[in-house]
Structure formats: structure tokens, C-alpha cells
């Protein structure tokens, strides 16, 4: 099972969480840890914790799968 974090806790991130939860019902390949978001760090989104910022994701000691879920093209760059 791989740990996964969703980068972006806005609308697209919450839609991504919904999709990942649906995929979890069919397979236990991923364990959803929560979100990463520079603006909401330390809070919650859809009852999932916002665990990381961009810099703490880069410094993570454990391997993580990351889904980029930013709706704004400029922010994605």
C-alpha cells in the first residue's frame, strides 16, 4: 500500500479526494494521508488533515505519492 497526499485542498483537491475514495473501494493500493496546501497548512479539508506545505513535501523522509490538484494554471507552474 502506498501513501498518497493530495496537493491542493481547494475544490479540485476535494474532487480528487472523492475520486480516490471511490478507487479505494475497489483496491487498497493507496492509503490517503490527507492534503498538502501552503495556505491551509494545519487545518482540515473534507475532514482530512492538511499535513504538508510544498516545502515539507520535498523534505519528507518517507516516500509519498502526490496528486497535483490545483485548478489555477499559474499555481500549477
mmJSON file of the N, C-alpha and C atoms, coordinates in Angstrom:
{"data_MODEL":{"atom_site":{
"group_PDB":["ATOM","ATOM","ATOM","ATOM","ATOM","ATOM","ATOM","ATOM","ATOM","ATOM","ATOM","ATOM","ATOM","ATOM","ATOM","ATOM","ATOM","ATOM","ATOM","ATOM","ATOM","ATOM","ATOM","ATOM","ATOM","ATOM","ATOM","ATOM","ATOM","ATOM","ATOM","ATOM","ATOM","ATOM","ATOM","ATOM","ATOM","ATOM","ATOM","ATOM","ATOM","ATOM","ATOM","ATOM","ATOM","ATOM","ATOM","ATOM","ATOM","ATOM","ATOM","ATOM","ATOM","ATOM","ATOM","ATOM","ATOM","ATOM","ATOM","ATOM","ATOM","ATOM","ATOM","ATOM","ATOM","ATOM","ATOM","ATOM","ATOM","ATOM","ATOM","ATOM","ATOM","ATOM","ATOM","ATOM","ATOM","ATOM","ATOM","ATOM","ATOM","ATOM","ATOM","ATOM","ATOM","ATOM","ATOM","ATOM","ATOM","ATOM","ATOM","ATOM","ATOM","ATOM","ATOM","ATOM","ATOM","ATOM","ATOM","ATOM","ATOM","ATOM","ATOM","ATOM","ATOM","ATOM","ATOM","ATOM","ATOM","ATOM","ATOM","ATOM","ATOM","ATOM","ATOM","ATOM","ATOM","ATOM","ATOM","ATOM","ATOM","ATOM","ATOM","ATOM","ATOM","ATOM","ATOM","ATOM","ATOM","ATOM","ATOM","ATOM","ATOM","ATOM","ATOM","ATOM","ATOM","ATOM","ATOM","ATOM","ATOM","ATOM","ATOM","ATOM","ATOM","ATOM","ATOM","ATOM","ATOM","ATOM","ATOM","ATOM","ATOM","ATOM","ATOM","ATOM","ATOM","ATOM","ATOM","ATOM","ATOM","ATOM","ATOM","ATOM","ATOM","ATOM","ATOM","ATOM","ATOM","ATOM","ATOM","ATOM","ATOM","ATOM","ATOM","ATOM","ATOM","ATOM","ATOM","ATOM","ATOM","ATOM","ATOM","ATOM","ATOM","ATOM","ATOM","ATOM","ATOM","ATOM","ATOM","ATOM","ATOM","ATOM","ATOM","ATOM","ATOM","ATOM","ATOM","ATOM","ATOM","ATOM","ATOM","ATOM","ATOM","ATOM","ATOM","ATOM","ATOM","ATOM","ATOM","ATOM","ATOM","ATOM","ATOM","ATOM","ATOM","ATOM","ATOM","ATOM","ATOM","ATOM","ATOM","ATOM","ATOM","ATOM","ATOM","ATOM","ATOM","ATOM","ATOM"],
"id":[1,2,3,4,5,6,7,8,9,10,11,12,13,14,15,16,17,18,19,20,21,22,23,24,25,26,27,28,29,30,31,32,33,34,35,36,37,38,39,40,41,42,43,44,45,46,47,48,49,50,51,52,53,54,55,56,57,58,59,60,61,62,63,64,65,66,67,68,69,70,71,72,73,74,75,76,77,78,79,80,81,82,83,84,85,86,87,88,89,90,91,92,93,94,95,96,97,98,99,100,101,102,103,104,105,106,107,108,109,110,111,112,113,114,115,116,117,118,119,120,121,122,123,124,125,126,127,128,129,130,131,132,133,134,135,136,137,138,139,140,141,142,143,144,145,146,147,148,149,150,151,152,153,154,155,156,157,158,159,160,161,162,163,164,165,166,167,168,169,170,171,172,173,174,175,176,177,178,179,180,181,182,183,184,185,186,187,188,189,190,191,192,193,194,195,196,197,198,199,200,201,202,203,204,205,206,207,208,209,210,211,212,213,214,215,216,217,218,219,220,221,222,223,224,225,226,227,228,229,230,231],
"type_symbol":["N","C","C","N","C","C","N","C","C","N","C","C","N","C","C","N","C","C","N","C","C","N","C","C","N","C","C","N","C","C","N","C","C","N","C","C","N","C","C","N","C","C","N","C","C","N","C","C","N","C","C","N","C","C","N","C","C","N","C","C","N","C","C","N","C","C","N","C","C","N","C","C","N","C","C","N","C","C","N","C","C","N","C","C","N","C","C","N","C","C","N","C","C","N","C","C","N","C","C","N","C","C","N","C","C","N","C","C","N","C","C","N","C","C","N","C","C","N","C","C","N","C","C","N","C","C","N","C","C","N","C","C","N","C","C","N","C","C","N","C","C","N","C","C","N","C","C","N","C","C","N","C","C","N","C","C","N","C","C","N","C","C","N","C","C","N","C","C","N","C","C","N","C","C","N","C","C","N","C","C","N","C","C","N","C","C","N","C","C","N","C","C","N","C","C","N","C","C","N","C","C","N","C","C","N","C","C","N","C","C","N","C","C","N","C","C","N","C","C","N","C","C","N","C","C","N","C","C","N","C","C"],
"label_atom_id":["N","CA","C","N","CA","C","N","CA","C","N","CA","C","N","CA","C","N","CA","C","N","CA","C","N","CA","C","N","CA","C","N","CA","C","N","CA","C","N","CA","C","N","CA","C","N","CA","C","N","CA","C","N","CA","C","N","CA","C","N","CA","C","N","CA","C","N","CA","C","N","CA","C","N","CA","C","N","CA","C","N","CA","C","N","CA","C","N","CA","C","N","CA","C","N","CA","C","N","CA","C","N","CA","C","N","CA","C","N","CA","C","N","CA","C","N","CA","C","N","CA","C","N","CA","C","N","CA","C","N","CA","C","N","CA","C","N","CA","C","N","CA","C","N","CA","C","N","CA","C","N","CA","C","N","CA","C","N","CA","C","N","CA","C","N","CA","C","N","CA","C","N","CA","C","N","CA","C","N","CA","C","N","CA","C","N","CA","C","N","CA","C","N","CA","C","N","CA","C","N","CA","C","N","CA","C","N","CA","C","N","CA","C","N","CA","C","N","CA","C","N","CA","C","N","CA","C","N","CA","C","N","CA","C","N","CA","C","N","CA","C","N","CA","C","N","CA","C","N","CA","C","N","CA","C","N","CA","C","N","CA","C","N","CA","C","N","CA","C"],
"label_alt_id":[null,null,null,null,null,null,null,null,null,null,null,null,null,null,null,null,null,null,null,null,null,null,null,null,null,null,null,null,null,null,null,null,null,null,null,null,null,null,null,null,null,null,null,null,null,null,null,null,null,null,null,null,null,null,null,null,null,null,null,null,null,null,null,null,null,null,null,null,null,null,null,null,null,null,null,null,null,null,null,null,null,null,null,null,null,null,null,null,null,null,null,null,null,null,null,null,null,null,null,null,null,null,null,null,null,null,null,null,null,null,null,null,null,null,null,null,null,null,null,null,null,null,null,null,null,null,null,null,null,null,null,null,null,null,null,null,null,null,null,null,null,null,null,null,null,null,null,null,null,null,null,null,null,null,null,null,null,null,null,null,null,null,null,null,null,null,null,null,null,null,null,null,null,null,null,null,null,null,null,null,null,null,null,null,null,null,null,null,null,null,null,null,null,null,null,null,null,null,null,null,null,null,null,null,null,null,null,null,null,null,null,null,null,null,null,null,null,null,null,null,null,null,null,null,null,null,null,null,null,null,null],
"label_comp_id":["UNK","UNK","UNK","UNK","UNK","UNK","UNK","UNK","UNK","UNK","UNK","UNK","UNK","UNK","UNK","UNK","UNK","UNK","UNK","UNK","UNK","UNK","UNK","UNK","UNK","UNK","UNK","UNK","UNK","UNK","UNK","UNK","UNK","UNK","UNK","UNK","UNK","UNK","UNK","UNK","UNK","UNK","UNK","UNK","UNK","UNK","UNK","UNK","UNK","UNK","UNK","UNK","UNK","UNK","UNK","UNK","UNK","UNK","UNK","UNK","UNK","UNK","UNK","UNK","UNK","UNK","UNK","UNK","UNK","UNK","UNK","UNK","UNK","UNK","UNK","UNK","UNK","UNK","UNK","UNK","UNK","UNK","UNK","UNK","UNK","UNK","UNK","UNK","UNK","UNK","UNK","UNK","UNK","UNK","UNK","UNK","UNK","UNK","UNK","UNK","UNK","UNK","UNK","UNK","UNK","UNK","UNK","UNK","UNK","UNK","UNK","UNK","UNK","UNK","UNK","UNK","UNK","UNK","UNK","UNK","UNK","UNK","UNK","UNK","UNK","UNK","UNK","UNK","UNK","UNK","UNK","UNK","UNK","UNK","UNK","UNK","UNK","UNK","UNK","UNK","UNK","UNK","UNK","UNK","UNK","UNK","UNK","UNK","UNK","UNK","UNK","UNK","UNK","UNK","UNK","UNK","UNK","UNK","UNK","UNK","UNK","UNK","UNK","UNK","UNK","UNK","UNK","UNK","UNK","UNK","UNK","UNK","UNK","UNK","UNK","UNK","UNK","UNK","UNK","UNK","UNK","UNK","UNK","UNK","UNK","UNK","UNK","UNK","UNK","UNK","UNK","UNK","UNK","UNK","UNK","UNK","UNK","UNK","UNK","UNK","UNK","UNK","UNK","UNK","UNK","UNK","UNK","UNK","UNK","UNK","UNK","UNK","UNK","UNK","UNK","UNK","UNK","UNK","UNK","UNK","UNK","UNK","UNK","UNK","UNK","UNK","UNK","UNK","UNK","UNK","UNK"],
"label_asym_id":["A","A","A","A","A","A","A","A","A","A","A","A","A","A","A","A","A","A","A","A","A","A","A","A","A","A","A","A","A","A","A","A","A","A","A","A","A","A","A","A","A","A","A","A","A","A","A","A","A","A","A","A","A","A","A","A","A","A","A","A","A","A","A","A","A","A","A","A","A","A","A","A","A","A","A","A","A","A","A","A","A","A","A","A","A","A","A","A","A","A","A","A","A","A","A","A","A","A","A","A","A","A","A","A","A","A","A","A","A","A","A","A","A","A","A","A","A","A","A","A","A","A","A","A","A","A","A","A","A","A","A","A","A","A","A","A","A","A","A","A","A","A","A","A","A","A","A","A","A","A","A","A","A","A","A","A","A","A","A","A","A","A","A","A","A","A","A","A","A","A","A","A","A","A","A","A","A","A","A","A","A","A","A","A","A","A","A","A","A","A","A","A","A","A","A","A","A","A","A","A","A","A","A","A","A","A","A","A","A","A","A","A","A","A","A","A","A","A","A","A","A","A","A","A","A","A","A","A","A","A","A"],
"label_entity_id":["1","1","1","1","1","1","1","1","1","1","1","1","1","1","1","1","1","1","1","1","1","1","1","1","1","1","1","1","1","1","1","1","1","1","1","1","1","1","1","1","1","1","1","1","1","1","1","1","1","1","1","1","1","1","1","1","1","1","1","1","1","1","1","1","1","1","1","1","1","1","1","1","1","1","1","1","1","1","1","1","1","1","1","1","1","1","1","1","1","1","1","1","1","1","1","1","1","1","1","1","1","1","1","1","1","1","1","1","1","1","1","1","1","1","1","1","1","1","1","1","1","1","1","1","1","1","1","1","1","1","1","1","1","1","1","1","1","1","1","1","1","1","1","1","1","1","1","1","1","1","1","1","1","1","1","1","1","1","1","1","1","1","1","1","1","1","1","1","1","1","1","1","1","1","1","1","1","1","1","1","1","1","1","1","1","1","1","1","1","1","1","1","1","1","1","1","1","1","1","1","1","1","1","1","1","1","1","1","1","1","1","1","1","1","1","1","1","1","1","1","1","1","1","1","1","1","1","1","1","1","1"],
"label_seq_id":[1,1,1,2,2,2,3,3,3,4,4,4,5,5,5,6,6,6,7,7,7,8,8,8,9,9,9,10,10,10,11,11,11,12,12,12,13,13,13,14,14,14,15,15,15,16,16,16,17,17,17,18,18,18,19,19,19,20,20,20,21,21,21,22,22,22,23,23,23,24,24,24,25,25,25,26,26,26,27,27,27,28,28,28,29,29,29,30,30,30,31,31,31,32,32,32,33,33,33,34,34,34,35,35,35,36,36,36,37,37,37,38,38,38,39,39,39,40,40,40,41,41,41,42,42,42,43,43,43,44,44,44,45,45,45,46,46,46,47,47,47,48,48,48,49,49,49,50,50,50,51,51,51,52,52,52,53,53,53,54,54,54,55,55,55,56,56,56,57,57,57,58,58,58,59,59,59,60,60,60,61,61,61,62,62,62,63,63,63,64,64,64,65,65,65,66,66,66,67,67,67,68,68,68,69,69,69,70,70,70,71,71,71,72,72,72,73,73,73,74,74,74,75,75,75,76,76,76,77,77,77],
"pdbx_PDB_ins_code":[null,null,null,null,null,null,null,null,null,null,null,null,null,null,null,null,null,null,null,null,null,null,null,null,null,null,null,null,null,null,null,null,null,null,null,null,null,null,null,null,null,null,null,null,null,null,null,null,null,null,null,null,null,null,null,null,null,null,null,null,null,null,null,null,null,null,null,null,null,null,null,null,null,null,null,null,null,null,null,null,null,null,null,null,null,null,null,null,null,null,null,null,null,null,null,null,null,null,null,null,null,null,null,null,null,null,null,null,null,null,null,null,null,null,null,null,null,null,null,null,null,null,null,null,null,null,null,null,null,null,null,null,null,null,null,null,null,null,null,null,null,null,null,null,null,null,null,null,null,null,null,null,null,null,null,null,null,null,null,null,null,null,null,null,null,null,null,null,null,null,null,null,null,null,null,null,null,null,null,null,null,null,null,null,null,null,null,null,null,null,null,null,null,null,null,null,null,null,null,null,null,null,null,null,null,null,null,null,null,null,null,null,null,null,null,null,null,null,null,null,null,null,null,null,null,null,null,null,null,null,null],
"Cartn_x":[0.851,0.0,0.894,0.606,1.384,0.638,1.383,0.805,0.665,-0.492,-0.755,-1.22,-0.754,-1.128,-1.657,-2.705,-3.286,-2.751,-2.031,-1.506,-2.551,-3.172,-4.242,-5.506,-5.921,-7.096,-8.325,-8.288,-9.437,-10.46,-11.243,-12.313,-11.813,-10.773,-10.243,-9.635,-8.991,-8.439,-9.513,-10.627,-11.726,-12.388,-12.475,-12.987,-12.039,-10.746,-9.747,-9.877,-10.095,-10.295,-11.494,-12.571,-13.758,-13.407,-12.675,-12.292,-11.393,-10.418,-9.525,-10.286,-11.25,-12.054,-12.853,-13.37,-14.092,-13.144,-11.927,-10.947,-10.549,-10.492,-10.165,-11.193,-12.41,-13.459,-13.192,-12.435,-12.142,-10.77,-9.866,-8.499,-7.88,-7.007,-6.336,-4.897,-4.664,-3.32,-2.782,-3.682,-3.252,-3.889,-3.141,-3.629,-3.6,-4.772,-4.862,-4.51,-3.417,-2.974,-3.68,-3.938,-4.56,-4.092,-4.066,-3.744,-2.41,-1.892,-0.79,-1.268,-1.123,-1.568,-0.858,-0.184,0.551,-0.367,-1.563,-2.481,-3.266,-3.518,-4.377,-3.629,-2.305,-1.489,-1.93,-2.126,-2.536,-4.041,-4.795,-6.244,-6.774,-8.018,-8.622,-9.409,-9.644,-10.495,-11.247,-12.546,-13.383,-13.002,-12.794,-12.463,-11.134,-10.292,-8.945,-7.944,-6.86,-5.896,-5.072,-4.685,-3.731,-2.369,-1.622,-0.412,0.863,0.887,2.14,1.958,3.097,3.221,4.115,4.34,5.205,6.599,7.135,8.492,8.561,7.552,7.618,7.412,6.704,6.598,7.963,8.71,10.045,10.996,10.769,11.665,11.188,10.117,9.555,10.57,10.737,11.676,11.116,9.806,9.185,8.682,8.724,8.223,6.713,6.293,4.878,4.507,3.324,2.731,1.982,2.101,1.455,0.623,-0.619,-1.508,-1.575,-1.254,-1.336,-2.777,-3.451,-4.872,-5.061,-4.398,-4.534,-5.286,-6.37,-7.189,-6.63,-5.807,-5.259,-3.981,-3.975,-2.795,-1.519,-1.622,-0.433,0.131,-0.73,-0.278,0.371,-0.131,0.475,1.902,2.141,3.514,4.421],
"Cartn_y":[-1.176,0.0,1.235,2.178,3.407,4.558,5.404,6.603,7.679,8.344,9.372,10.649,11.788,13.114,13.9,14.659,15.5,16.911,17.438,18.801,19.766,20.494,21.426,21.008,21.811,21.467,22.285,22.861,23.613,22.692,23.253,22.493,21.295,21.479,20.363,19.303,19.719,18.76,17.922,18.561,17.813,16.871,17.278,16.37,15.188,15.452,14.389,13.417,13.948,13.098,12.172,12.705,11.893,10.747,11.072,10.055,8.994,9.415,8.456,7.558,8.13,7.308,6.26,6.635,5.668,4.567,4.922,3.931,3.018,3.556,2.759,1.662,1.913,0.905,-0.334,-0.16,-1.263,-1.88,-1.125,-1.6,-0.894,-1.585,-0.955,-0.581,-0.172,0.161,1.433,2.348,3.625,3.863,4.531,4.993,6.512,7.14,8.596,9.191,9.962,10.588,11.916,12.661,13.974,14.892,16.178,17.205,17.871,18.541,19.475,20.787,21.872,23.17,24.254,25.16,26.221,27.167,27.393,28.352,27.762,26.46,25.849,24.911,24.956,24.045,24.051,22.877,22.741,22.644,22.889,22.819,21.49,21.515,20.336,20.745,19.776,19.949,18.636,18.71,17.498,16.463,16.934,16.107,15.364,15.776,15.211,16.298,15.924,16.92,17.492,18.751,19.379,19.245,18.246,17.807,18.485,18.96,19.438,20.753,21.434,22.522,21.998,22.792,22.345,22.009,22.828,22.578,21.335,21.068,19.874,18.6,18.694,17.534,17.181,18.209,17.987,17.383,17.667,17.214,15.925,15.343,14.146,13.008,12.387,11.277,9.978,9.891,8.68,8.942,7.944,8.118,8.369,9.327,9.665,9.76,9.315,9.604,10.921,11.792,13.104,13.33,13.724,14.106,15.624,16.245,17.694,18.032,18.737,19.07,20.569,21.323,22.776,23.194,23.914,24.329,25.516,26.33,27.537,27.206,27.421,27.07,27.781,29.008,29.735,29.095,28.634,27.981,26.635,25.941,24.646,24.817,25.914,26.171,26.381],
"Cartn_z":[0.0,0.0,0.0,-0.886,-0.998,-0.34,0.38,0.98,-0.082,-0.084,-1.081,-0.397,-0.931,-0.447,-1.641,-1.424,-2.477,-2.284,-3.287,-3.199,-3.737,-2.833,-3.155,-2.433,-1.468,-0.664,-1.055,-2.253,-2.738,-3.392,-4.276,-4.921,-5.7,-6.505,-7.286,-6.372,-5.292,-4.337,-3.68,-3.328,-2.709,-3.709,-4.981,-6.017,-6.198,-6.135,-6.249,-5.082,-3.883,-2.713,-2.925,-3.442,-3.729,-4.681,-5.748,-6.724,-6.097,-5.297,-4.639,-3.66,-2.965,-2.046,-2.814,-3.98,-4.804,-5.294,-5.668,-6.093,-4.942,-3.734,-2.553,-2.313,-2.695,-2.506,-3.362,-4.447,-5.351,-5.108,-4.521,-4.335,-3.14,-2.442,-1.31,-1.665,-2.913,-3.381,-2.724,-2.331,-1.764,-0.398,0.434,1.734,1.694,1.727,1.637,2.994,3.033,4.28,4.535,3.469,3.621,2.504,2.813,1.834,2.144,1.131,1.279,0.653,1.385,0.875,1.671,0.982,1.668,2.436,1.924,2.566,3.733,3.712,4.732,5.671,5.662,6.472,7.937,8.483,9.88,10.075,9.034,9.133,8.601,8.176,7.573,6.327,5.466,4.291,4.11,4.044,3.943,5.004,6.2,7.368,7.232,6.285,6.132,6.538,7.212,7.655,6.504,6.663,5.756,6.436,6.02,6.714,6.259,5.033,4.457,3.727,3.542,2.589,1.468,0.448,-0.639,-0.12,0.754,1.256,2.14,2.955,3.8,2.98,1.86,0.965,0.397,0.015,-0.552,0.467,1.747,2.806,3.473,2.998,3.624,3.635,4.792,4.939,4.362,4.264,3.728,2.309,1.459,0.087,0.086,-0.697,-0.818,-2.287,-2.62,-3.919,-3.755,-4.736,-4.65,-5.895,-5.694,-6.786,-6.789,-7.911,-8.04,-8.393,-7.493,-7.673,-7.511,-8.383,-8.369,-9.622,-9.439,-10.558,-11.319,-10.664,-11.274,-12.058,-13.377,-14.168,-13.699,-13.276,-12.802,-11.543,-10.658,-9.42,-9.735,-10.724,-11.113,-11.607,-12.329,-12.815,-11.66],
"occupancy":[1.0,1.0,1.0,1.0,1.0,1.0,1.0,1.0,1.0,1.0,1.0,1.0,1.0,1.0,1.0,1.0,1.0,1.0,1.0,1.0,1.0,1.0,1.0,1.0,1.0,1.0,1.0,1.0,1.0,1.0,1.0,1.0,1.0,1.0,1.0,1.0,1.0,1.0,1.0,1.0,1.0,1.0,1.0,1.0,1.0,1.0,1.0,1.0,1.0,1.0,1.0,1.0,1.0,1.0,1.0,1.0,1.0,1.0,1.0,1.0,1.0,1.0,1.0,1.0,1.0,1.0,1.0,1.0,1.0,1.0,1.0,1.0,1.0,1.0,1.0,1.0,1.0,1.0,1.0,1.0,1.0,1.0,1.0,1.0,1.0,1.0,1.0,1.0,1.0,1.0,1.0,1.0,1.0,1.0,1.0,1.0,1.0,1.0,1.0,1.0,1.0,1.0,1.0,1.0,1.0,1.0,1.0,1.0,1.0,1.0,1.0,1.0,1.0,1.0,1.0,1.0,1.0,1.0,1.0,1.0,1.0,1.0,1.0,1.0,1.0,1.0,1.0,1.0,1.0,1.0,1.0,1.0,1.0,1.0,1.0,1.0,1.0,1.0,1.0,1.0,1.0,1.0,1.0,1.0,1.0,1.0,1.0,1.0,1.0,1.0,1.0,1.0,1.0,1.0,1.0,1.0,1.0,1.0,1.0,1.0,1.0,1.0,1.0,1.0,1.0,1.0,1.0,1.0,1.0,1.0,1.0,1.0,1.0,1.0,1.0,1.0,1.0,1.0,1.0,1.0,1.0,1.0,1.0,1.0,1.0,1.0,1.0,1.0,1.0,1.0,1.0,1.0,1.0,1.0,1.0,1.0,1.0,1.0,1.0,1.0,1.0,1.0,1.0,1.0,1.0,1.0,1.0,1.0,1.0,1.0,1.0,1.0,1.0,1.0,1.0,1.0,1.0,1.0,1.0,1.0,1.0,1.0,1.0,1.0,1.0,1.0,1.0,1.0,1.0,1.0,1.0],
"B_iso_or_equiv":[0.0,0.0,0.0,0.0,0.0,0.0,0.0,0.0,0.0,0.0,0.0,0.0,0.0,0.0,0.0,0.0,0.0,0.0,0.0,0.0,0.0,0.0,0.0,0.0,0.0,0.0,0.0,0.0,0.0,0.0,0.0,0.0,0.0,0.0,0.0,0.0,0.0,0.0,0.0,0.0,0.0,0.0,0.0,0.0,0.0,0.0,0.0,0.0,0.0,0.0,0.0,0.0,0.0,0.0,0.0,0.0,0.0,0.0,0.0,0.0,0.0,0.0,0.0,0.0,0.0,0.0,0.0,0.0,0.0,0.0,0.0,0.0,0.0,0.0,0.0,0.0,0.0,0.0,0.0,0.0,0.0,0.0,0.0,0.0,0.0,0.0,0.0,0.0,0.0,0.0,0.0,0.0,0.0,0.0,0.0,0.0,0.0,0.0,0.0,0.0,0.0,0.0,0.0,0.0,0.0,0.0,0.0,0.0,0.0,0.0,0.0,0.0,0.0,0.0,0.0,0.0,0.0,0.0,0.0,0.0,0.0,0.0,0.0,0.0,0.0,0.0,0.0,0.0,0.0,0.0,0.0,0.0,0.0,0.0,0.0,0.0,0.0,0.0,0.0,0.0,0.0,0.0,0.0,0.0,0.0,0.0,0.0,0.0,0.0,0.0,0.0,0.0,0.0,0.0,0.0,0.0,0.0,0.0,0.0,0.0,0.0,0.0,0.0,0.0,0.0,0.0,0.0,0.0,0.0,0.0,0.0,0.0,0.0,0.0,0.0,0.0,0.0,0.0,0.0,0.0,0.0,0.0,0.0,0.0,0.0,0.0,0.0,0.0,0.0,0.0,0.0,0.0,0.0,0.0,0.0,0.0,0.0,0.0,0.0,0.0,0.0,0.0,0.0,0.0,0.0,0.0,0.0,0.0,0.0,0.0,0.0,0.0,0.0,0.0,0.0,0.0,0.0,0.0,0.0,0.0,0.0,0.0,0.0,0.0,0.0,0.0,0.0,0.0,0.0,0.0,0.0],
"pdbx_formal_charge":[null,null,null,null,null,null,null,null,null,null,null,null,null,null,null,null,null,null,null,null,null,null,null,null,null,null,null,null,null,null,null,null,null,null,null,null,null,null,null,null,null,null,null,null,null,null,null,null,null,null,null,null,null,null,null,null,null,null,null,null,null,null,null,null,null,null,null,null,null,null,null,null,null,null,null,null,null,null,null,null,null,null,null,null,null,null,null,null,null,null,null,null,null,null,null,null,null,null,null,null,null,null,null,null,null,null,null,null,null,null,null,null,null,null,null,null,null,null,null,null,null,null,null,null,null,null,null,null,null,null,null,null,null,null,null,null,null,null,null,null,null,null,null,null,null,null,null,null,null,null,null,null,null,null,null,null,null,null,null,null,null,null,null,null,null,null,null,null,null,null,null,null,null,null,null,null,null,null,null,null,null,null,null,null,null,null,null,null,null,null,null,null,null,null,null,null,null,null,null,null,null,null,null,null,null,null,null,null,null,null,null,null,null,null,null,null,null,null,null,null,null,null,null,null,null,null,null,null,null,null,null],
"auth_seq_id":[1,1,1,2,2,2,3,3,3,4,4,4,5,5,5,6,6,6,7,7,7,8,8,8,9,9,9,10,10,10,11,11,11,12,12,12,13,13,13,14,14,14,15,15,15,16,16,16,17,17,17,18,18,18,19,19,19,20,20,20,21,21,21,22,22,22,23,23,23,24,24,24,25,25,25,26,26,26,27,27,27,28,28,28,29,29,29,30,30,30,31,31,31,32,32,32,33,33,33,34,34,34,35,35,35,36,36,36,37,37,37,38,38,38,39,39,39,40,40,40,41,41,41,42,42,42,43,43,43,44,44,44,45,45,45,46,46,46,47,47,47,48,48,48,49,49,49,50,50,50,51,51,51,52,52,52,53,53,53,54,54,54,55,55,55,56,56,56,57,57,57,58,58,58,59,59,59,60,60,60,61,61,61,62,62,62,63,63,63,64,64,64,65,65,65,66,66,66,67,67,67,68,68,68,69,69,69,70,70,70,71,71,71,72,72,72,73,73,73,74,74,74,75,75,75,76,76,76,77,77,77],
"auth_comp_id":["UNK","UNK","UNK","UNK","UNK","UNK","UNK","UNK","UNK","UNK","UNK","UNK","UNK","UNK","UNK","UNK","UNK","UNK","UNK","UNK","UNK","UNK","UNK","UNK","UNK","UNK","UNK","UNK","UNK","UNK","UNK","UNK","UNK","UNK","UNK","UNK","UNK","UNK","UNK","UNK","UNK","UNK","UNK","UNK","UNK","UNK","UNK","UNK","UNK","UNK","UNK","UNK","UNK","UNK","UNK","UNK","UNK","UNK","UNK","UNK","UNK","UNK","UNK","UNK","UNK","UNK","UNK","UNK","UNK","UNK","UNK","UNK","UNK","UNK","UNK","UNK","UNK","UNK","UNK","UNK","UNK","UNK","UNK","UNK","UNK","UNK","UNK","UNK","UNK","UNK","UNK","UNK","UNK","UNK","UNK","UNK","UNK","UNK","UNK","UNK","UNK","UNK","UNK","UNK","UNK","UNK","UNK","UNK","UNK","UNK","UNK","UNK","UNK","UNK","UNK","UNK","UNK","UNK","UNK","UNK","UNK","UNK","UNK","UNK","UNK","UNK","UNK","UNK","UNK","UNK","UNK","UNK","UNK","UNK","UNK","UNK","UNK","UNK","UNK","UNK","UNK","UNK","UNK","UNK","UNK","UNK","UNK","UNK","UNK","UNK","UNK","UNK","UNK","UNK","UNK","UNK","UNK","UNK","UNK","UNK","UNK","UNK","UNK","UNK","UNK","UNK","UNK","UNK","UNK","UNK","UNK","UNK","UNK","UNK","UNK","UNK","UNK","UNK","UNK","UNK","UNK","UNK","UNK","UNK","UNK","UNK","UNK","UNK","UNK","UNK","UNK","UNK","UNK","UNK","UNK","UNK","UNK","UNK","UNK","UNK","UNK","UNK","UNK","UNK","UNK","UNK","UNK","UNK","UNK","UNK","UNK","UNK","UNK","UNK","UNK","UNK","UNK","UNK","UNK","UNK","UNK","UNK","UNK","UNK","UNK","UNK","UNK","UNK","UNK","UNK","UNK"],
"auth_asym_id":["A","A","A","A","A","A","A","A","A","A","A","A","A","A","A","A","A","A","A","A","A","A","A","A","A","A","A","A","A","A","A","A","A","A","A","A","A","A","A","A","A","A","A","A","A","A","A","A","A","A","A","A","A","A","A","A","A","A","A","A","A","A","A","A","A","A","A","A","A","A","A","A","A","A","A","A","A","A","A","A","A","A","A","A","A","A","A","A","A","A","A","A","A","A","A","A","A","A","A","A","A","A","A","A","A","A","A","A","A","A","A","A","A","A","A","A","A","A","A","A","A","A","A","A","A","A","A","A","A","A","A","A","A","A","A","A","A","A","A","A","A","A","A","A","A","A","A","A","A","A","A","A","A","A","A","A","A","A","A","A","A","A","A","A","A","A","A","A","A","A","A","A","A","A","A","A","A","A","A","A","A","A","A","A","A","A","A","A","A","A","A","A","A","A","A","A","A","A","A","A","A","A","A","A","A","A","A","A","A","A","A","A","A","A","A","A","A","A","A","A","A","A","A","A","A","A","A","A","A","A","A"],
"auth_atom_id":["N","CA","C","N","CA","C","N","CA","C","N","CA","C","N","CA","C","N","CA","C","N","CA","C","N","CA","C","N","CA","C","N","CA","C","N","CA","C","N","CA","C","N","CA","C","N","CA","C","N","CA","C","N","CA","C","N","CA","C","N","CA","C","N","CA","C","N","CA","C","N","CA","C","N","CA","C","N","CA","C","N","CA","C","N","CA","C","N","CA","C","N","CA","C","N","CA","C","N","CA","C","N","CA","C","N","CA","C","N","CA","C","N","CA","C","N","CA","C","N","CA","C","N","CA","C","N","CA","C","N","CA","C","N","CA","C","N","CA","C","N","CA","C","N","CA","C","N","CA","C","N","CA","C","N","CA","C","N","CA","C","N","CA","C","N","CA","C","N","CA","C","N","CA","C","N","CA","C","N","CA","C","N","CA","C","N","CA","C","N","CA","C","N","CA","C","N","CA","C","N","CA","C","N","CA","C","N","CA","C","N","CA","C","N","CA","C","N","CA","C","N","CA","C","N","CA","C","N","CA","C","N","CA","C","N","CA","C","N","CA","C","N","CA","C","N","CA","C","N","CA","C","N","CA","C","N","CA","C","N","CA","C","N","CA","C","N","CA","C"],
"pdbx_PDB_model_num":[1,1,1,1,1,1,1,1,1,1,1,1,1,1,1,1,1,1,1,1,1,1,1,1,1,1,1,1,1,1,1,1,1,1,1,1,1,1,1,1,1,1,1,1,1,1,1,1,1,1,1,1,1,1,1,1,1,1,1,1,1,1,1,1,1,1,1,1,1,1,1,1,1,1,1,1,1,1,1,1,1,1,1,1,1,1,1,1,1,1,1,1,1,1,1,1,1,1,1,1,1,1,1,1,1,1,1,1,1,1,1,1,1,1,1,1,1,1,1,1,1,1,1,1,1,1,1,1,1,1,1,1,1,1,1,1,1,1,1,1,1,1,1,1,1,1,1,1,1,1,1,1,1,1,1,1,1,1,1,1,1,1,1,1,1,1,1,1,1,1,1,1,1,1,1,1,1,1,1,1,1,1,1,1,1,1,1,1,1,1,1,1,1,1,1,1,1,1,1,1,1,1,1,1,1,1,1,1,1,1,1,1,1,1,1,1,1,1,1,1,1,1,1,1,1,1,1,1,1,1,1]
}}}
